[in-house]
Amino acid sequence: MECFDILSGINWLAIIVVTVFSFILGALWHSPVLFGKIWAKEINRDSNQKVNFKLIFGLSALANFATIVALAVFIGKNATLFDGFLKGLMVSIFWVSSSMAVTYLFASRSLKLFLIDAGFYVVFLSIAGMVIGLW
């Protein structure tokens, strides 16, 4: 199948909606309401540390957009909500989380940090898959 055929079958509105959703979920996930305090402690974030938010958010949007496009291609055109959920779950656990696990092991990152970070992608990609499959 040619690249154009694959990309023409993607629902781009769903991709944009899910990309925006990734920021909403990320803000909630990393807020003090859920895991923000633990996450900041585990990464040793200094509250006075200067952060280039424009760069971080811009590249994050681009990376999430690319991830969602790839997920949409993987899910395919005739998917259902359950198909999308299952494929999003599989991608998040078997590709994303397992790859993160190797990096976290070599970087001596904590299990808590891994569960917070990988957990975000399991929830995010499972929901993204459902939206893409349903839409």
C-alpha positions as CSV (number, residue, x, y, z in Angstrom):
1,M,0.0,0.0,0.0
2,E,1.3,3.4,-0.9
3,C,1.9,6.1,1.7
4,F,-0.7,8.4,0.2
5,D,-3.4,5.7,0.3
6,I,-2.6,5.1,4.0
7,L,-2.6,8.8,4.9
8,S,-5.8,9.5,2.9
9,G,-7.8,7.1,5.1
10,I,-6.9,8.9,8.3
11,N,-9.5,11.0,10.0
12,W,-7.4,14.2,10.5
13,L,-10.1,15.9,12.7
14,A,-9.8,12.9,15.2
15,I,-6.0,13.2,15.1
16,I,-6.2,16.9,16.0
17,V,-8.8,16.3,18.8
18,V,-6.7,13.5,20.3
19,T,-3.6,15.7,20.1
20,V,-5.4,18.4,22.1
21,F,-6.7,15.8,24.5
22,S,-3.1,14.6,25.1
23,F,-2.3,18.0,26.6
24,I,-5.5,18.1,28.7
25,L,-4.7,14.6,30.1
26,G,-1.1,15.4,30.6
27,A,-2.0,18.6,32.6
28,L,-4.3,16.6,34.8
29,W,-1.9,13.6,35.1
30,H,1.0,15.8,36.2
31,S,-1.1,18.1,38.4
32,P,-1.1,17.9,42.2
33,V,-4.5,16.3,42.0
34,L,-3.0,13.1,40.5
35,F,0.7,12.5,40.2
36,G,2.4,15.9,40.0
37,K,4.0,16.1,43.4
38,I,5.4,12.6,43.3
39,W,6.5,13.0,39.6
40,A,8.3,16.3,40.4
41,K,10.0,14.6,43.4
42,E,11.1,11.6,41.4
43,I,12.7,13.7,38.6
44,N,14.3,15.9,41.2
45,R,12.7,19.0,39.6
46,D,13.8,22.2,41.3
47,S,11.0,24.7,41.5
48,N,13.5,27.5,40.6
49,Q,14.7,25.6,37.5
50,K,14.2,27.5,34.3
51,V,12.3,25.6,31.7
52,N,11.7,26.4,28.1
53,F,8.0,25.8,28.0
54,K,7.6,26.9,24.3
55,L,10.1,24.3,23.2
56,I,8.8,21.6,25.4
57,F,5.1,22.1,24.5
58,G,5.9,22.6,20.8
59,L,8.0,19.4,20.5
60,S,5.5,17.5,22.7
61,A,2.7,18.5,20.4
62,L,4.7,17.4,17.3
63,A,5.7,14.1,18.9
64,N,2.1,13.3,20.2
65,F,0.7,14.2,16.7
66,A,3.2,11.8,15.0
67,T,2.4,9.1,17.6
68,I,-1.4,9.5,17.0
69,V,-1.0,9.4,13.2
70,A,1.0,6.2,13.5
71,L,-1.6,4.7,15.9
72,A,-4.3,5.6,13.4
73,V,-2.5,3.8,10.6
74,F,-2.0,0.8,12.9
75,I,-5.7,0.8,13.9
76,G,-6.8,1.0,10.2
77,K,-9.9,2.3,8.5
78,N,-12.7,-0.1,9.6
79,A,-12.0,-0.3,13.3
80,T,-14.4,-0.2,16.2
81,L,-14.1,1.4,19.6
82,F,-12.9,-1.9,21.0
83,D,-10.4,-2.5,18.2
84,G,-9.0,1.0,18.8
85,F,-8.8,0.5,22.5
86,L,-7.1,-2.9,22.2
87,K,-4.6,-1.6,19.7
88,G,-3.9,1.5,21.7
89,L,-3.4,-0.6,24.8
90,M,-1.1,-3.0,23.0
91,V,1.0,-0.2,21.5
92,S,1.3,1.5,24.9
93,I,2.3,-1.6,26.8
94,F,4.3,-3.6,24.4
95,W,6.1,-0.9,22.4
96,V,6.1,2.3,24.5
97,S,6.2,1.1,28.0
98,S,8.6,-1.8,27.4
99,S,11.0,0.6,25.6
100,M,10.7,3.1,28.4
101,A,11.4,0.3,30.9
102,V,14.8,-0.4,29.3
103,T,15.8,3.3,29.4
104,Y,14.6,3.7,33.0
105,L,16.5,0.6,34.1
106,F,19.8,1.9,32.6
107,A,19.2,5.4,33.9
108,S,18.4,4.0,37.4
109,R,15.0,5.7,37.5
110,S,12.6,4.7,40.1
111,L,9.7,2.3,39.7
112,K,7.3,5.0,40.9
113,L,8.5,7.3,38.0
114,F,8.2,4.5,35.5
115,L,4.7,3.7,36.6
116,I,3.6,7.4,36.4
117,D,5.2,8.0,33.0
118,A,4.3,4.7,31.4
119,G,0.9,4.8,33.0
120,F,0.2,8.1,31.3
121,Y,0.9,6.5,27.9
122,V,-1.2,3.4,28.6
123,V,-4.2,5.6,29.5
124,F,-3.6,8.1,26.7
125,L,-3.0,5.7,23.9
126,S,-5.9,3.5,25.0
127,I,-8.3,6.4,24.9
128,A,-6.7,7.7,21.7
129,G,-7.3,4.3,20.1
130,M,-10.9,4.3,21.2
131,V,-11.5,7.8,19.8
132,I,-9.9,6.8,16.5
133,G,-11.7,3.5,16.3
134,L,-15.0,5.1,17.1
135,W,-14.6,8.1,14.9
